[in-house]
């Protein structure tokens, strides 16, 4: 029963739990599944606290957010209507539609699938360029600023696409939103001046935008006014169409980066990182009801035993998933620190060995055909995404991920005089650099990079 529950997706498991509750009077539900949450943004707080122009403009904007009526169509329909009128290639149109149907009720993808999961990973370079192109296409549709990971990113996109963007506002929105707290021009001006002075004191410091902008309190006031004219909730007023969602997904784990060092403690979902931070892995049980054994039926020994078996099985599912999640985070620390493109070689056998469980137990959670996903700082990823293949180094002591090999191949072929290297010559060069790789593997990776053979280059 415990292994069966581990394989089940949340929808099927929820139905199974309700069936058991109906059949067993010793079980009772103490909490129903949670409803979806509303994302709070730091920009909301800035708008609430701002005293600058506290006025009719600010009041009207707040009233607009609170009282805005529905536009009478879904966000997806509104975006697709514009998309269908554009002259796009088949690949662009298909990927743009996937991105549009992946948006949450706020118009963002931060709590949905990461856009990288829509790529086939057969030609990484070309596919990445296609994704960047399609993201910009959807972000520029009305309402401007959807299809971003966070409201902060949406504000920057809106500012960049404005007819006459304020250059100082662009600088603040590009990673310096904390300068707006508190949202008072005099204090914003002081923070900008301090940043500018400290930056120029650094050795070999390059020029910044602040070197080309007249930095005054009035300029800070104008930048604040421009930023407050933007909308951190571009999808406000639209409903969301979930009928065409890509998959029935189960978010089984959430991984967050927490400040301060910590020792590994998988029992509490803690994974150490460095002296600045650690990772917290939490089981996402919100989609499942919370159960307990009813004290009114303690005398019913048979049903109490069945109820306890169910609770133990659910506990086994939770603890097993958290343990595997912690092991994955520890093995892929670079990814959780830096994001996509930083995966290391990892197999299910390695995770099973570390946790001293059977490999099939790991496969039950991470199967490609499964619906289990992990929410990260970089988006939502299927559990299988974190397992990658690779090749051995020269002495066979460790593995080099396929992503690293492909990156090295691209660097070698871009060097002057190496444009026409054959697969065999490239193979020999990579072997000299420490990678134990066969010529046919080089040919496969070259094809995945979208590079022609030496006769056609």
PEMO-V129990 format. One record per residue. N is the residue number from 0. RES is the residue in one letter. D_LAST is the distance of its C-alpha to the last C-alpha in Angstrom with 2 decimals. Layout:
BEGIN
n:N res:RES d_last:D_LAST
n:N res:RES d_last:D_LAST
END
This chain:
BEGIN
n:0 res:X d_last:57.25
n:1 res:X d_last:55.51
n:2 res:X d_last:52.28
n:3 res:X d_last:52.46
n:4 res:X d_last:52.79
n:5 res:X d_last:49.79
n:6 res:X d_last:47.62
n:7 res:X d_last:49.16
n:8 res:X d_last:47.62
n:9 res:X d_last:49.95
n:10 res:X d_last:51.11
n:11 res:X d_last:52.26
n:12 res:X d_last:53.78
n:13 res:X d_last:55.64
n:14 res:X d_last:57.13
n:15 res:X d_last:58.12
n:16 res:X d_last:59.82
n:17 res:X d_last:61.80
n:18 res:X d_last:62.84
n:19 res:X d_last:64.11
n:20 res:X d_last:66.00
n:21 res:X d_last:67.67
n:22 res:X d_last:68.74
n:23 res:X d_last:69.83
n:24 res:X d_last:72.55
n:25 res:X d_last:71.96
n:26 res:X d_last:68.62
n:27 res:X d_last:68.38
n:28 res:X d_last:65.63
n:29 res:X d_last:66.10
n:30 res:X d_last:62.99
n:31 res:X d_last:61.02
n:32 res:X d_last:57.20
n:33 res:X d_last:56.22
n:34 res:X d_last:55.07
n:35 res:X d_last:51.79
n:36 res:X d_last:52.00
n:37 res:X d_last:51.61
n:38 res:X d_last:49.16
n:39 res:X d_last:51.02
n:40 res:X d_last:49.23
n:41 res:X d_last:50.07
n:42 res:X d_last:49.93
n:43 res:X d_last:52.78
n:44 res:X d_last:54.90
n:45 res:X d_last:54.17
n:46 res:X d_last:55.25
n:47 res:X d_last:58.37
n:48 res:X d_last:59.36
n:49 res:X d_last:58.59
n:50 res:X d_last:61.65
n:51 res:X d_last:59.78
n:52 res:X d_last:60.72
n:53 res:X d_last:62.43
n:54 res:X d_last:63.48
n:55 res:X d_last:63.22
n:56 res:X d_last:59.40
n:57 res:X d_last:58.92
n:58 res:X d_last:61.62
n:59 res:X d_last:60.22
n:60 res:X d_last:56.71
n:61 res:X d_last:58.16
n:62 res:X d_last:60.29
n:63 res:X d_last:57.29
n:64 res:X d_last:55.46
n:65 res:X d_last:58.58
n:66 res:X d_last:59.90
n:67 res:X d_last:56.90
n:68 res:X d_last:57.31
n:69 res:X d_last:54.74
n:70 res:X d_last:52.65
n:71 res:X d_last:53.39
n:72 res:X d_last:49.83
n:73 res:X d_last:47.43
n:74 res:X d_last:44.71
n:75 res:X d_last:42.16
n:76 res:X d_last:43.65
n:77 res:X d_last:43.73
n:78 res:X d_last:40.05
n:79 res:X d_last:38.91
n:80 res:X d_last:40.95
n:81 res:X d_last:38.93
n:82 res:X d_last:35.59
n:83 res:X d_last:36.32
n:84 res:X d_last:36.82
n:85 res:X d_last:33.36
n:86 res:X d_last:30.36
n:87 res:X d_last:27.96
n:88 res:X d_last:25.24
n:89 res:X d_last:26.43
n:90 res:X d_last:24.63
n:91 res:X d_last:26.13
n:92 res:X d_last:29.54
n:93 res:X d_last:29.67
n:94 res:X d_last:28.82
n:95 res:X d_last:31.20
n:96 res:X d_last:33.95
n:97 res:X d_last:33.49
n:98 res:X d_last:33.77
n:99 res:X d_last:36.86
n:100 res:X d_last:38.63
n:101 res:X d_last:37.97
n:102 res:X d_last:40.15
n:103 res:X d_last:43.56
n:104 res:X d_last:46.78
n:105 res:X d_last:45.98
n:106 res:X d_last:42.61
n:107 res:X d_last:40.64
n:108 res:X d_last:38.52
n:109 res:X d_last:39.78
n:110 res:X d_last:42.13
n:111 res:X d_last:39.88
n:112 res:X d_last:36.56
n:113 res:X d_last:33.85
n:114 res:X d_last:31.11
n:115 res:X d_last:28.53
n:116 res:X d_last:30.35
n:117 res:X d_last:29.19
n:118 res:X d_last:25.51
n:119 res:X d_last:24.29
n:120 res:X d_last:22.26
n:121 res:X d_last:19.51
n:122 res:X d_last:16.83
n:123 res:X d_last:18.62
n:124 res:X d_last:16.60
n:125 res:X d_last:16.56
n:126 res:X d_last:20.09
n:127 res:X d_last:21.43
n:128 res:X d_last:20.37
n:129 res:X d_last:22.03
n:130 res:X d_last:25.10
n:131 res:X d_last:25.53
n:132 res:X d_last:25.35
n:133 res:X d_last:27.90
n:134 res:X d_last:30.20
n:135 res:X d_last:30.49
n:136 res:X d_last:31.19
n:137 res:X d_last:34.02
n:138 res:X d_last:35.40
n:139 res:X d_last:35.84
n:140 res:X d_last:37.87
n:141 res:X d_last:41.65
n:142 res:X d_last:43.08
n:143 res:X d_last:40.64
n:144 res:X d_last:39.74
n:145 res:X d_last:39.56
n:146 res:X d_last:36.72
n:147 res:X d_last:37.03
n:148 res:X d_last:37.78
n:149 res:X d_last:41.04
n:150 res:X d_last:43.48
n:151 res:X d_last:42.62
n:152 res:X d_last:38.95
n:153 res:X d_last:40.26
n:154 res:X d_last:42.43
n:155 res:X d_last:39.53
n:156 res:X d_last:37.50
n:157 res:X d_last:40.63
n:158 res:X d_last:41.16
n:159 res:X d_last:37.61
n:160 res:X d_last:37.91
n:161 res:X d_last:41.43
n:162 res:X d_last:42.13
n:163 res:X d_last:43.60
n:164 res:X d_last:42.74
n:165 res:X d_last:44.90
n:166 res:X d_last:42.69
n:167 res:X d_last:45.09
n:168 res:X d_last:45.06
n:169 res:X d_last:41.26
n:170 res:X d_last:41.57
n:171 res:X d_last:44.28
n:172 res:X d_last:42.44
n:173 res:X d_last:39.26
n:174 res:X d_last:40.69
n:175 res:X d_last:44.16
n:176 res:X d_last:46.15
n:177 res:X d_last:48.77
n:178 res:X d_last:49.89
n:179 res:X d_last:51.56
n:180 res:X d_last:54.01
n:181 res:X d_last:56.70
n:182 res:X d_last:55.77
n:183 res:X d_last:57.93
n:184 res:X d_last:56.61
n:185 res:X d_last:58.53
n:186 res:X d_last:57.15
n:187 res:X d_last:53.58
n:188 res:X d_last:53.90
n:189 res:X d_last:55.21
n:190 res:X d_last:52.34
n:191 res:X d_last:49.75
n:192 res:X d_last:51.58
n:193 res:X d_last:51.78
n:194 res:X d_last:48.07
n:195 res:X d_last:47.29
n:196 res:X d_last:49.70
n:197 res:X d_last:48.49
n:198 res:X d_last:44.84
n:199 res:X d_last:45.56
n:200 res:X d_last:47.49
n:201 res:X d_last:44.43
n:202 res:X d_last:42.87
n:203 res:X d_last:39.56
n:204 res:X d_last:39.99
n:205 res:X d_last:37.73
n:206 res:X d_last:39.02
n:207 res:X d_last:39.72
n:208 res:X d_last:40.54
n:209 res:X d_last:44.18
n:210 res:X d_last:43.98
n:211 res:X d_last:43.41
n:212 res:X d_last:45.95
n:213 res:X d_last:49.74
n:214 res:X d_last:50.84
n:215 res:X d_last:54.28
n:216 res:X d_last:56.28
n:217 res:X d_last:56.05
n:218 res:X d_last:52.24
n:219 res:X d_last:52.37
n:220 res:X d_last:54.77
n:221 res:X d_last:52.51
n:222 res:X d_last:49.51
n:223 res:X d_last:51.69
n:224 res:X d_last:52.91
n:225 res:X d_last:49.38
n:226 res:X d_last:48.30
n:227 res:X d_last:51.43
n:228 res:X d_last:50.62
n:229 res:X d_last:47.55
n:230 res:X d_last:47.89
n:231 res:X d_last:46.90
n:232 res:X d_last:47.54
n:233 res:X d_last:45.56
n:234 res:X d_last:46.26
n:235 res:X d_last:50.02
n:236 res:X d_last:51.94
n:237 res:X d_last:49.46
n:238 res:X d_last:49.82
n:239 res:X d_last:46.91
n:240 res:X d_last:45.87
n:241 res:X d_last:45.20
n:242 res:X d_last:45.44
n:243 res:X d_last:41.69
n:244 res:X d_last:40.77
n:245 res:X d_last:37.86
n:246 res:X d_last:39.84
n:247 res:X d_last:43.33
n:248 res:X d_last:42.60
n:249 res:X d_last:44.89
n:250 res:X d_last:44.57
n:251 res:X d_last:46.06
n:252 res:X d_last:45.33
n:253 res:X d_last:44.97
n:254 res:X d_last:43.57
n:255 res:X d_last:44.65
n:256 res:X d_last:44.30
n:257 res:X d_last:47.79
n:258 res:X d_last:48.95
n:259 res:X d_last:50.43
n:260 res:X d_last:49.85
n:261 res:X d_last:51.05
n:262 res:X d_last:51.18
n:263 res:X d_last:49.57
n:264 res:X d_last:52.06
n:265 res:X d_last:50.53
n:266 res:X d_last:53.96
n:267 res:X d_last:53.83
n:268 res:X d_last:50.09
n:269 res:X d_last:49.47
n:270 res:X d_last:46.34
n:271 res:X d_last:46.27
n:272 res:X d_last:43.40
n:273 res:X d_last:44.35
n:274 res:X d_last:47.25
n:275 res:X d_last:46.55
n:276 res:X d_last:46.13
n:277 res:X d_last:46.25
n:278 res:X d_last:45.21
n:279 res:X d_last:47.71
n:280 res:X d_last:46.96
n:281 res:X d_last:49.30
n:282 res:X d_last:49.97
n:283 res:X d_last:49.80
n:284 res:X d_last:52.96
n:285 res:X d_last:53.60
n:286 res:X d_last:52.69
n:287 res:X d_last:55.35
n:288 res:X d_last:59.13
n:289 res:X d_last:61.01
n:290 res:X d_last:63.72
n:291 res:X d_last:66.83
n:292 res:X d_last:69.76
n:293 res:X d_last:72.65
n:294 res:X d_last:75.71
n:295 res:X d_last:77.92
n:296 res:X d_last:76.85
n:297 res:X d_last:77.05
n:298 res:X d_last:79.80
n:299 res:X d_last:77.54
n:300 res:X d_last:76.28
n:301 res:X d_last:74.24
n:302 res:X d_last:72.28
n:303 res:X d_last:71.90
n:304 res:X d_last:70.32
n:305 res:X d_last:67.87
n:306 res:X d_last:67.09
n:307 res:X d_last:66.50
n:308 res:X d_last:64.12
n:309 res:X d_last:62.08
n:310 res:X d_last:62.04
n:311 res:X d_last:61.03
n:312 res:X d_last:58.14
n:313 res:X d_last:56.89
n:314 res:X d_last:57.29
n:315 res:X d_last:55.29
n:316 res:X d_last:52.46
n:317 res:X d_last:52.46
n:318 res:X d_last:52.68
n:319 res:X d_last:50.00
n:320 res:X d_last:47.50
n:321 res:X d_last:48.29
n:322 res:X d_last:47.98
n:323 res:X d_last:44.58
n:324 res:X d_last:43.49
n:325 res:X d_last:44.70
n:326 res:X d_last:42.84
n:327 res:X d_last:39.58
n:328 res:X d_last:40.13
n:329 res:X d_last:40.94
n:330 res:X d_last:37.80
n:331 res:X d_last:35.54
n:332 res:X d_last:37.26
n:333 res:X d_last:34.09
n:334 res:X d_last:33.25
n:335 res:X d_last:36.79
n:336 res:X d_last:36.76
n:337 res:X d_last:33.34
n:338 res:X d_last:32.22
n:339 res:X d_last:29.14
n:340 res:X d_last:26.22
n:341 res:X d_last:28.67
n:342 res:X d_last:29.53
n:343 res:X d_last:30.27
n:344 res:X d_last:30.24
n:345 res:X d_last:33.37
n:346 res:X d_last:34.90
n:347 res:X d_last:38.07
n:348 res:X d_last:39.56
n:349 res:X d_last:39.36
n:350 res:X d_last:41.24
n:351 res:X d_last:43.75
n:352 res:X d_last:44.39
n:353 res:X d_last:44.97
n:354 res:X d_last:47.38
n:355 res:X d_last:48.95
n:356 res:X d_last:48.59
n:357 res:X d_last:47.23
n:358 res:X d_last:43.53
n:359 res:X d_last:44.55
n:360 res:X d_last:46.35
n:361 res:X d_last:43.15
n:362 res:X d_last:41.36
n:363 res:X d_last:44.11
n:364 res:X d_last:43.18
n:365 res:X d_last:39.38
n:366 res:X d_last:38.56
n:367 res:X d_last:35.65
n:368 res:X d_last:38.13
n:369 res:X d_last:40.57
n:370 res:X d_last:41.38
n:371 res:X d_last:41.98
n:372 res:X d_last:40.35
n:373 res:X d_last:40.62
n:374 res:X d_last:41.23
n:375 res:X d_last:39.62
n:376 res:X d_last:39.43
n:377 res:X d_last:35.86
n:378 res:X d_last:36.86
n:379 res:X d_last:37.75
n:380 res:X d_last:35.68
n:381 res:X d_last:36.36
n:382 res:X d_last:37.76
n:383 res:X d_last:35.01
n:384 res:X d_last:32.35
n:385 res:X d_last:33.37
n:386 res:X d_last:32.58
n:387 res:X d_last:29.08
n:388 res:X d_last:27.65
n:389 res:X d_last:25.99
n:390 res:X d_last:25.73
n:391 res:X d_last:28.31
n:392 res:X d_last:28.17
n:393 res:X d_last:28.69
n:394 res:X d_last:32.45
n:395 res:X d_last:32.49
n:396 res:X d_last:34.76
n:397 res:X d_last:32.78
n:398 res:X d_last:29.90
n:399 res:X d_last:26.76
n:400 res:X d_last:25.77
n:401 res:X d_last:22.53
n:402 res:X d_last:22.10
n:403 res:X d_last:22.40
n:404 res:X d_last:19.88
n:405 res:X d_last:17.23
n:406 res:X d_last:18.15
n:407 res:X d_last:17.90
n:408 res:X d_last:14.42
n:409 res:X d_last:13.28
n:410 res:X d_last:15.36
n:411 res:X d_last:14.12
n:412 res:X d_last:10.38
n:413 res:X d_last:11.69
n:414 res:X d_last:13.82
n:415 res:X d_last:13.53
n:416 res:X d_last:12.37
n:417 res:X d_last:10.70
n:418 res:X d_last:7.14
n:419 res:X d_last:6.31
n:420 res:X d_last:9.19
n:421 res:X d_last:9.92
n:422 res:X d_last:12.00
n:423 res:X d_last:15.08
n:424 res:X d_last:14.50
n:425 res:X d_last:13.82
n:426 res:X d_last:16.90
n:427 res:X d_last:18.98
n:428 res:X d_last:18.22
n:429 res:X d_last:19.24
n:430 res:X d_last:22.27
n:431 res:X d_last:23.31
n:432 res:X d_last:23.25
n:433 res:X d_last:25.68
n:434 res:X d_last:23.95
n:435 res:X d_last:24.96
n:436 res:X d_last:22.07
n:437 res:X d_last:21.07
n:438 res:X d_last:17.73
n:439 res:X d_last:18.11
n:440 res:X d_last:18.82
n:441 res:X d_last:15.64
n:442 res:X d_last:13.78
n:443 res:X d_last:16.12
n:444 res:X d_last:15.70
n:445 res:X d_last:11.88
n:446 res:X d_last:12.47
n:447 res:X d_last:15.29
n:448 res:X d_last:13.33
n:449 res:X d_last:11.27
n:450 res:X d_last:7.89
n:451 res:X d_last:5.78
n:452 res:X d_last:6.21
n:453 res:X d_last:5.19
n:454 res:X d_last:5.82
n:455 res:X d_last:3.80
n:456 res:X d_last:0.00
END
